[in-house]
Amino acid sequence: MVPLFNRDLSWLSFNFRVLTMAQDPQVPLYERIKFLSIYSSNLDEFFRVRMPAILAVNKLLEKEPSAGGDESVTTDTLRQVLTEVNRQQENYGRILVTEILPLLKANGVHLCYKEAFTPAQLAVTREYLLTTVLAYLQPVWLQAAEKNYFPENNALYLAVSVSPLEKPDMMTYVLLNIPSVLPRFYQPPKENDLYQILMLDDIIRYHLEYILPGYIINGAYSFKLTRNAEMDMDEFKGDILEEVETLIRKRELGVPTRFLYDAAMPPPLQQYLANIFDIKPEEMVAGGMYHNLKDLNDLPLPAPIPNVFYPKYAPVQIPETAATDHILDLIQQKDLVVHVPYQRYDYVLRFFNEAAIDPDVQEIYVTLYRIASSSQIAQALISAAKNGKQVTVFVELKARFDEANNIRWSKRMKEAGVKIVYSIPGMKVHAKTALVKRKRGYHHDYSGLIATGNFNETTARFYGDHVLFTAHAGITREMELLFIYLQSREQPGEYGFIQFNHLLVAQFNMITRFNQLIDREIANAKAGKPAKITIKLNNLQEKAMIAKLYEASDAGIQIDLIVRSICCLVPSPNIRVVRIVDRYLEHARIFIFHNEGQEEVYIGSADWMNRNLHRRIEVCVPVYDPAIQQQLKDIVAIQLADPANAQANITGYIGKMQ
């Protein structure tokens, strides 16, 4: 039996690591506040995406304990998850109240948190309420709306207990929305030499007599409802675009997975709301007075305060590009790599921009998984199509929470003449690949782009990734075969075998090739030769690959793993696991196999999870250029040597390359 950590507890462990950054005194103040925001946002997604499965499995295991099929999941998993969430939430509140708020005040900023308004604050917020806020309030009297009212997903509400002035013993309840279209934070004039920041929740809470005249206010308690975000997209019978758009709308009315409420809410009101919204006991989660603290990311900075943000870092150029005007020509001469965000993402933009206007470029192919909301890359593809080039874009419509944006861009590109290929039923295309075909006399040259992260210039500012440019004939030929397959939209097993000798492609040869690489290290170790495996991933969960790593460990091979988020593998004397959480989101996937000193290095899009290896098209590519190999090995070595300062040390390493 393969020893495994529970996936969901592992993910919560990662999110707790994010929370620890908020209490690190070495992290600048407003960056600590951002980590609080990230933690809150992550936890919301956990309850939308992971909690539905936990609840379903728990219900199944209660009926049939042997039905789970995964020894890391038991009937106790739900209790463990909720216990861990409560523990983390208590830490969250402690960090905010005892560390962050006092530091803000020491810097001249008073965030009013669980405090009554002063007379001056009441006066100025009353005016704001009457002139602005009231226009967005939509009171709902629950007696008239029982079983017919559906709170919006993750929206904020106050449940207000009221009694008529003439009948103080008769109690009824009113729901008040906290308008998300208004800023969460409001800045009145300075008071006592402090800049004031008030929360919209409190502006409504402390002026209920204006909102509900003629009633006694007995109490007001915040809550929000989180709904299941999972969408069954495995099979489509009609127009995939239309069906995804329909599913997006349905998602906002998904079944509840968490009813988060103010712990001060009286039990009768808790039960009343649970009955109305069909909330089960295991979905009831007591919280604080305020929810959606992901909004802390928008906390105003009323005046310039030194050293509350990370120092600005300007990404540096790739040394080889200094003397070139045409990156497509440079790629034909040698492989290039961009280490983002340490180096400029401009080179990726140039790749697409040059292809769009180069009169010799005839064809452009690209996979897009998460498109930037104001994507320059998508705009370049539109220009390329209008310039008469054959542009084929595979758009993944099932990229969770980016479906609507991807649909919007796919429609714009299609209108411009881009050939849009939509999702393969039952499978996501997560590969990050692009190929440009250019006519050169009587032949064509190919320029390929393979990345560990999305072609998204927004996330490239804070995601740590690697982008490989190559004209290697074998790699680009196989990329062309891959794009021919993707246009078929057929299942891999139905399409037939494609011979990939360079690329590792999930559903075709990826698992087999990774097993061969590990088996070679095992054989070398058993023969008394040096053997070592170093892997960097976002998530490690696929049981067979974990078993293979255990087998390698048992053979005496030293295995170093950098796993940012989920890690279901249990470390051992031969297996070291490192997690890095810092200024940038570690997002790269790198695989290094010792191979008797002739290391083989791969980068790509694939984590080792069930979904990546069995239900997605992923691509990893061998890095053949010795200089690029060395850069990747050096970066991984830096991260393993000093995880706490890895990103600062990489900044110095990249700077020395100039």
C-alpha positions in Angstrom: 0.0 0.0 0.0 1.4 3.4 -1.0 1.5 5.8 2.0 -0.3 9.0 1.0 -1.2 12.3 2.6 -4.8 13.4 2.1 -4.9 15.8 -0.9 -7.3 18.3 0.7 -5.4 18.5 4.0 -2.2 19.0 2.0 -3.8 21.9 0.1 -4.9 23.4 3.4 -1.3 23.1 4.6 -0.2 25.1 1.6 -2.8 27.8 2.3 -1.6 27.9 5.9 1.9 28.5 4.5 0.4 31.5 2.6 -1.1 32.7 5.9 2.3 32.5 7.7 3.6 35.1 5.2 1.1 37.5 6.7 2.8 37.2 10.1 6.4 37.4 8.8 7.9 40.7 10.1 10.4 40.6 7.2 7.5 41.0 4.7 6.5 44.6 4.1 3.2 45.6 5.8 0.9 46.0 2.8 2.4 42.8 1.3 1.4 41.0 4.5 -2.1 42.4 4.0 -2.1 41.0 0.5 -1.2 37.6 1.8 -4.2 37.8 4.1 -6.2 38.6 1.0 -4.7 35.7 -1.0 -5.4 33.3 1.9 -9.1 34.3 2.0 -9.5 34.0 -1.7 -7.9 30.6 -1.8 -10.2 29.4 1.0 -13.2 30.6 -0.9 -12.1 28.5 -3.9 -11.5 25.5 -1.6 -15.1 25.6 -0.5 -16.3 26.1 -4.0 -14.2 23.4 -5.7 -12.9 20.9 -3.2 -15.5 20.9 -0.5 -18.3 19.5 -2.7 -16.2 16.4 -3.3 -15.3 16.0 0.4 -19.0 16.3 1.3 -20.0 13.8 -1.4 -17.3 11.3 -0.5 -18.1 11.6 3.2 -21.7 10.8 2.5 -20.8 7.8 0.4 -18.3 6.5 3.0 -20.9 6.7 5.8 -23.1 4.3 3.8 -20.3 2.1 2.5 -16.9 2.6 4.2 -14.9 0.6 1.5 -16.3 2.7 -1.4 -13.7 5.5 -1.4 -10.9 3.7 -3.2 -8.3 6.0 -1.6 -6.9 5.1 1.9 -6.1 8.7 2.5 -9.8 9.6 2.5 -11.8 8.3 5.5 -15.1 9.1 7.2 -13.0 11.4 9.5 -11.7 13.5 6.6 -14.5 16.0 6.8 -14.0 16.6 10.5 -10.3 17.0 10.0 -10.8 19.5 7.2 -13.3 21.6 9.2 -11.1 21.4 12.3 -8.1 22.6 10.3 -10.1 25.4 8.6 -11.2 26.6 12.0 -7.7 26.5 13.4 -6.4 28.6 10.5 -9.3 31.0 10.7 -8.4 31.7 14.4 -4.8 32.3 13.4 -6.1 34.6 10.6 -8.1 36.7 13.1 -5.2 36.9 15.6 -2.7 38.0 12.9 -5.1 40.7 11.7 -6.2 42.1 15.1 -2.9 41.8 17.1 -0.3 42.4 14.4 -1.6 44.1 11.2 -4.1 46.6 12.7 -1.6 47.9 15.3 1.1 48.2 12.6 -1.3 50.2 10.4 -2.1 52.5 13.2 1.6 52.9 13.9 1.9 54.1 10.3 -0.9 56.6 10.7 -3.7 54.5 9.3 -6.7 53.4 11.4 -8.8 50.6 9.9 -12.0 50.7 11.9 -12.5 47.0 12.7 -15.2 45.9 15.1 -15.4 49.4 16.5 -18.4 51.7 16.9 -18.2 54.9 14.8 -17.4 58.2 16.3 -19.9 61.1 16.0 -17.8 62.5 13.2 -17.7 59.2 11.4 -21.4 58.8 11.8 -22.1 62.2 10.3 -20.0 61.8 7.2 -21.1 58.2 6.5 -24.7 59.1 7.0 -24.4 61.5 4.1 -22.6 58.8 2.0 -25.3 56.3 2.8 -28.2 58.6 1.9 -26.6 59.9 -1.4 -24.9 56.7 -2.6 -25.3 53.5 -0.8 -29.1 53.4 -0.6 -29.4 53.3 -4.4 -27.8 49.8 -4.3 -29.6 48.3 -1.3 -32.3 45.6 -1.9 -33.9 44.7 1.4 -35.6 41.3 1.4 -38.3 40.5 4.1 -37.8 36.8 4.6 -41.4 36.0 5.6 -42.5 37.0 2.2 -39.6 35.3 0.4 -39.1 32.0 2.2 -37.8 29.3 -0.1 -37.9 31.7 -3.0 -34.7 33.8 -2.4 -31.3 32.7 -3.5 -28.3 34.6 -2.1 -25.7 35.3 -4.7 -22.6 33.1 -4.5 -20.0 34.6 -2.1 -21.9 37.9 -1.9 -22.1 39.6 1.5 -25.3 40.0 3.4 -26.6 41.2 6.8 -29.4 39.3 8.4 -31.2 41.9 10.5 -33.6 41.0 13.3 -36.3 43.7 13.6 -39.5 44.3 15.5 -42.2 46.9 14.6 -42.3 49.9 17.0 -45.9 49.2 17.8 -45.3 45.4 18.4 -41.9 45.1 20.0 -42.5 41.4 20.9 -43.1 40.4 17.2 -39.8 39.6 15.6 -39.1 39.3 11.9 -36.0 39.1 9.7 -34.7 41.3 6.8 -31.8 40.5 4.5 -29.6 43.4 3.4 -27.1 43.0 0.6 -23.7 44.7 1.0 -23.3 46.0 -2.5 -20.2 44.6 -4.3 -20.4 47.3 -6.9 -19.3 49.9 -4.3 -15.8 50.0 -2.8 -15.5 47.9 0.4 -13.5 50.6 2.1 -14.5 54.2 2.6 -12.1 57.0 3.6 -13.5 59.9 5.7 -11.4 62.9 6.7 -8.5 62.4 9.1 -9.3 62.2 12.8 -6.9 62.4 15.7 -4.0 62.7 13.1 -5.0 59.3 11.7 -6.2 58.5 8.3 -9.5 56.6 8.7 -10.6 53.6 6.7 -14.2 52.4 7.3 -15.8 49.2 6.0 -19.0 49.4 3.9 -20.5 46.7 6.1 -20.3 49.0 9.1 -21.7 52.0 7.2 -24.8 49.9 6.6 -24.8 48.3 10.1 -24.6 51.6 12.0 -27.3 53.3 10.0 -30.0 50.7 10.0 -32.5 53.1 11.4 -32.4 55.1 8.2 -32.7 51.9 6.1 -35.5 50.3 8.1 -37.5 53.2 9.6 -40.3 52.3 11.9 -38.6 49.2 13.3 -36.6 48.4 16.4 -33.2 46.9 15.4 -32.6 43.9 17.6 -29.3 42.8 15.9 -27.5 42.5 12.6 -25.3 39.6 11.6 -23.2 39.1 8.5 -23.2 35.9 6.4 -22.4 34.6 3.0 -23.2 31.5 1.0 -20.6 29.7 -1.0 -21.9 27.5 -3.8 -20.5 24.5 -5.7 -18.4 25.7 -8.6 -17.8 22.3 -10.2 -19.4 22.0 -13.6 -19.9 18.7 -15.5 -18.2 19.4 -18.8 -17.3 15.9 -19.7 -19.8 15.5 -22.5 -21.4 18.0 -24.8 -24.3 17.2 -27.1 -24.6 20.5 -28.9 -22.7 23.7 -29.4 -19.9 23.7 -26.9 -19.7 27.5 -26.7 -23.4 27.8 -25.9 -23.3 24.9 -23.4 -20.4 26.4 -21.5 -22.1 29.8 -21.3 -25.2 28.1 -19.9 -23.1 26.2 -17.3 -21.4 29.4 -16.2 -24.8 30.9 -15.4 -25.9 27.7 -13.6 -22.8 27.7 -11.5 -23.8 30.8 -9.7 -26.9 28.9 -8.5 -25.0 25.8 -7.5 -25.8 23.8 -4.3 -24.4 25.4 -1.1 -21.1 24.1 0.2 -20.6 26.6 3.0 -22.9 28.9 5.0 -20.4 31.3 6.7 -22.0 33.3 9.4 -21.1 35.7 12.3 -20.5 33.5 15.3 -22.5 36.0 17.3 -25.6 35.2 15.3 -28.3 33.8 17.7 -29.0 30.0 17.1 -32.7 30.6 16.2 -31.7 32.9 13.4 -29.0 30.4 12.3 -31.6 27.6 12.1 -34.1 29.9 10.4 -31.7 30.8 7.6 -30.5 27.2 7.3 -34.1 26.1 6.7 -34.7 28.8 4.1 -31.5 28.2 2.1 -31.5 24.4 2.6 -28.2 24.3 4.5 -27.1 21.1 6.1 -25.4 21.1 9.5 -22.0 20.2 8.0 -22.2 23.2 5.7 -22.6 25.7 8.6 -19.3 27.4 9.4 -19.1 30.0 12.2 -16.8 32.9 11.4 -16.1 36.5 12.4 -18.0 39.7 12.0 -16.6 40.3 8.5 -16.3 38.0 5.5 -14.8 38.2 2.0 -11.5 39.6 3.5 -10.0 38.9 0.1 -11.1 42.5 -0.4 -8.1 43.5 1.8 -6.2 43.4 -1.5 -7.9 46.7 -2.2 -7.2 48.3 1.1 -6.4 52.0 0.4 -3.1 53.6 1.2 -4.3 57.1 2.2 -0.8 58.6 2.1 2.7 57.6 1.0 4.2 55.4 3.6 7.8 54.1 3.1 8.7 50.4 3.0 5.1 49.0 3.1 5.5 47.3 -0.4 8.2 45.1 -1.8 10.8 47.2 -3.6 10.0 47.6 -7.3 11.8 45.1 -9.4 12.3 45.8 -13.1 12.6 42.5 -15.1 15.9 42.4 -17.0 16.5 41.5 -20.6 17.8 38.3 -22.0 21.5 39.0 -22.8 21.3 37.3 -26.3 18.6 39.7 -27.5 20.5 42.9 -27.0 21.8 43.0 -30.6 18.8 41.7 -32.4 15.8 43.4 -34.0 14.0 40.2 -34.9 13.5 37.5 -32.3 12.2 35.0 -34.9 15.6 35.2 -36.7 17.4 34.8 -33.4 15.4 31.7 -32.5 16.6 30.1 -35.8 20.1 30.6 -34.6 19.9 29.3 -31.0 17.4 28.3 -28.3 16.4 31.0 -25.8 14.7 30.9 -22.4 12.8 33.5 -20.4 12.7 33.2 -16.7 9.7 35.2 -15.7 9.1 37.4 -13.8 12.8 38.0 -13.4 13.3 38.6 -17.1 11.1 40.5 -19.5 8.0 38.9 -20.8 8.3 41.4 -23.7 10.1 38.6 -25.7 7.0 36.5 -25.7 4.9 39.4 -26.8 7.5 40.2 -29.5 7.3 36.6 -30.7 3.6 37.0 -31.5 3.8 40.6 -32.6 6.6 39.8 -35.1 4.7 36.8 -36.4 1.6 39.0 -36.9 3.4 41.5 -39.2 6.2 39.4 -40.8 5.2 39.0 -44.5 6.9 35.6 -44.7 4.9 34.1 -41.8 2.2 32.0 -43.2 0.8 30.0 -40.3 0.5 30.5 -36.5 -0.8 27.9 -34.0 -1.3 28.4 -30.3 -3.0 26.9 -27.3 -4.6 29.4 -24.9 -5.8 28.2 -21.5 -6.2 31.4 -19.4 -6.2 34.5 -21.6 -5.4 37.9 -20.0 -8.4 40.1 -19.7 -6.8 42.7 -22.0 -4.6 40.3 -23.9 -1.9 41.8 -26.2 -1.3 38.2 -27.4 -4.9 37.7 -28.5 -4.8 41.1 -30.1 -1.6 40.2 -32.1 -3.4 37.0 -33.3 -6.3 39.1 -34.5 -3.9 41.4 -36.3 -2.2 38.3 -37.9 -5.5 37.0 -39.2 -6.3 40.4 -40.6 -2.9 40.5 -42.3 -3.8 37.3 -44.2 -2.1 34.7 -42.1 -3.6 31.4 -41.3 -4.1 31.6 -37.5 -5.3 28.6 -35.5 -6.0 29.0 -31.8 -7.1 26.2 -29.5 -9.1 27.9 -26.7 -9.8 25.9 -23.6 -13.3 26.9 -22.6 -13.2 24.8 -19.5 -10.5 26.7 -17.7 -12.2 27.1 -14.3 -13.3 30.7 -13.5 -11.8 32.0 -16.8 -14.5 30.5 -19.0 -16.3 33.8 -19.6 -13.2 35.7 -20.5 -12.0 32.9 -22.8 -15.3 32.9 -24.5 -15.2 36.7 -25.0 -11.8 36.6 -26.6 -12.6 33.5 -28.7 -15.6 35.3 -30.2 -13.5 38.4 -31.0 -10.7 36.3 -32.6 -13.2 34.3 -34.6 -14.8 37.5 -35.9 -11.4 38.6 -37.1 -10.8 35.4 -39.1 -8.9 33.3 -36.6 -9.7 29.6 -36.8 -10.9 28.8 -33.3 -10.8 25.2 -32.1 -12.8 24.5 -28.9 -12.4 22.0 -26.1 -12.1 18.3 -26.6 -15.1 16.7 -24.8 -14.2 15.2 -21.5 -10.6 16.6 -21.6 -8.9 19.9 -21.0 -5.9 21.1 -23.1 -3.6 22.6 -20.5 -0.5 22.6 -22.8 1.3 26.0 -23.3 2.5 25.8 -26.8 2.8 28.0 -29.9 4.3 27.5 -33.4 5.1 29.9 -36.2 5.6 28.7 -39.7 7.6 31.0 -42.0 8.4 30.7 -45.7 12.1 31.0 -46.5 12.7 30.6 -50.3 11.7 27.1 -51.2 11.4 25.8 -47.7 9.9 26.8 -44.3 11.3 27.4 -40.9 9.5 26.8 -37.7 9.8 28.7 -34.4 8.3 27.0 -31.4 7.3 28.3 -28.0 6.7 26.0 -25.0 6.1 27.3 -21.5 5.4 26.1 -18.0 2.8 28.9 -17.6 0.0 30.4 -19.5 0.5 32.9 -22.4 -0.8 35.6 -20.1 1.1 38.9 -19.7 -0.8 39.8 -16.6 0.1 36.7 -14.5 3.6 36.8 -16.0 4.3 39.7 -13.7 4.1 37.6 -10.5 4.1 33.9 -11.6 7.5 32.2 -11.6 7.7 30.4 -15.0 10.0 29.4 -17.8 9.4 30.0 -21.5 11.5 28.1 -24.1 11.9 29.4 -27.6 13.3 26.8 -30.0 13.7 26.0 -33.7 14.8 22.4 -33.1 13.6 20.5 -36.1 12.5 17.4 -34.1 10.6 19.4 -31.5 8.9 21.8 -33.9 7.9 18.9 -36.2 6.2 17.1 -33.3 4.5 20.4 -32.3 3.0 20.6 -35.7 1.7 17.0 -35.4 0.2 17.9 -32.0 -1.6 20.9 -33.5 -2.9 18.7 -36.3 -4.3 16.3 -33.7 -5.9 19.1 -31.6 -7.8 20.3 -34.6 -9.4 16.9 -34.9 -11.0 17.3 -31.4 -10.9 13.5 -31.2 -10.2 11.5 -28.1 -6.5 10.4 -28.1 -7.3 6.7 -28.2 -9.6 7.2 -31.2 -7.2 9.4 -33.1 -4.5 6.8 -33.2 -0.8 6.7 -32.2 1.5 9.6 -32.8 5.2 9.0 -32.5 6.6 11.6 -30.1 10.4 11.1 -29.8 11.1 14.5 -28.2 7.9 15.9 -26.7 6.3 14.3 -23.7 2.5 14.5 -24.3 0.0 13.4 -21.7 -2.5 10.8 -23.2 0.2 9.7 -25.6 3.7 9.0 -24.1 4.2 11.2 -21.0 3.6 8.6 -18.3 5.6 5.9 -20.1 8.5 8.3 -20.7 8.6 9.5 -17.1 8.6 5.9 -15.9 11.4 5.1 -18.3 13.5 8.0 -17.0 12.9 6.9 -13.4 13.6 3.3 -14.2 17.0 4.3 -15.8 18.0 6.0 -12.5 16.9 2.9 -10.5 19.0 0.7 -12.8 22.0 2.9 -12.4 21.6 3.0 -8.6 21.4 -0.8 -8.5 24.5 -1.0 -10.7 26.4 1.2 -8.2 26.4 4.2 -10.4 25.4 7.8 -9.2 21.7 8.4 -9.5 19.5 11.4 -8.6 16.1 12.8 -9.4 15.1 16.5 -8.9 11.5 17.6 -9.7 9.7 20.8 -9.3 5.9 20.8 -9.4 2.8 22.7 -8.3 1.0 19.5 -7.2 2.0 15.9 -6.6 -0.9 13.6 -6.1 -1.0 10.8 -8.8 -0.7 7.6 -7.0 1.3 5.6 -9.6 3.9 8.3 -10.0 4.3 8.6 -6.2 4.7 4.8 -6.0 7.4 5.1 -8.7 9.3 7.7 -6.6 9.0 5.5 -3.6 10.5 2.6 -5.6 13.4 4.9 -6.6 13.9 5.9 -3.0 14.0 2.3 -2.0 16.8 1.8 -4.5 18.8 4.4 -2.7 18.3 7.3 -5.0 18.3 10.8 -3.6 15.1 12.6 -4.6 14.6 16.3 -4.2 11.2 17.7 -4.7 9.9 21.3 -4.8 6.1 21.1 -4.5 4.3 24.3 -4.0 0.8 23.2 -3.1 -0.7 19.6 -2.9 1.9 17.0 -2.0 0.5 13.5 -1.1 3.9 11.9 -0.9 5.3 11.2 2.5 9.0 12.3 2.8 11.6 9.7 3.7 15.4 9.7 4.4 16.0 9.6 0.6 13.1 12.0 -0.3 13.3 15.7 0.6 10.2 17.9 0.0 10.5 21.7 -0.1 7.7 24.3 -0.3 8.4 27.8 -1.4 5.8 30.6 -0.8 7.1 34.1 -1.4 6.7 37.3 -3.4 6.0 35.5 -6.6 3.8 32.4 -7.1 6.1 29.4 -7.9 4.4 27.9 -11.0 7.1 26.2 -13.0 7.4 22.4 -13.7 11.0 21.2 -14.1 12.3 17.6 -14.2 16.0 16.7 -13.9 17.3 13.2 -14.2 21.0 12.6 -13.4 21.7 10.0 -16.2 25.2 9.2 -15.1 26.2 12.9 -15.1 24.7 13.6 -18.5 21.6 15.2 -17.0 18.3 15.3 -18.9 16.2 18.4 -18.2 12.5 18.8 -19.1 10.2 21.7 -18.6 6.5 21.9 -19.3 2.9 22.3 -18.2 2.3 19.0 -16.4 1.8 18.5 -12.7 1.7 14.9 -11.4 -2.0 14.8 -10.6 -4.7 12.4 -11.9 -6.3 15.2 -13.9 -3.0 16.3 -15.6 -1.8 12.9 -16.5 -5.1 11.2 -17.3 -7.6 13.8 -18.3 -5.6 16.6 -20.0 -3.4 17.3 -22.9 -0.1 18.4 -21.3 3.3 19.0 -23.0 6.8 18.8 -21.6 9.8 19.4 -23.7 13.5 18.4 -23.3 15.9 21.2 -22.9 18.8 20.5 -25.2 20.9 23.7 -25.0 23.6 23.1 -22.4 23.6 26.8 -21.3 19.8 26.8 -20.7 20.1 23.4 -18.9 22.6 24.9 -16.6 20.4 27.9 -15.8 17.5 25.7 -14.9 19.7 23.5 -12.8 21.2 26.5 -11.0 17.8 28.0 -10.3 16.5 24.7 -8.8 19.7 24.4 -6.8 19.2 27.9 -5.4 15.7 27.1 -4.4 16.7 23.8 -2.7 19.6 25.4 -0.8 17.7 28.3 0.8 13.9 28.1 0.3 13.2 31.0 2.5 15.4 33.4 0.4 15.2 31.6 -2.9 13.4 34.3 -4.9 15.8 37.1 -3.7 18.7 34.8 -4.5 17.4 34.1 -8.0 17.0 37.8 -8.6 20.7 38.2 -7.9 21.6 35.2 -10.1 19.6 36.5 -13.0 21.1 39.9 -12.6 24.6 38.5 -12.9 23.7 37.0 -16.3 23.5 40.5 -17.8 
